[in-house]
């Protein structure tokens, strides 16, 4: 799904993204929708690889909740500003018990229009 079609939320705080199996931090969410997310991290991610992730997203009271999902890396580009990498991820599935947490994080932030689907 093209990320331009859905509402996106520009994330104001850094929320960690980790590999589910290893616990390794891949980066931090900078842009989020129900169907995709953009993260910035210290290492590149291979395009088209499917990842099992835990994304820590804000709750209503300011605390963080773990959202378990599967996502496919659609693009990865070096940052123009530092030595980190931007990664565009298409969400393929969310654990059923975590869907409401993702929905709440997107809705609560008041979705801002942002074209992050191509990495620029």
Secondary structure, 3 states (H helix, E strand, C coil): CCHHHCCEEEEEEEEEEEECCCCCEEEEEEEECCCEEEEEECCCCCCCCEEEEEEEEECCCCCEEEEEEEEEEEEEEECCCCCCEEEEEEEEEECHHHHHHHHHHHHHCCCECCCCCCCC
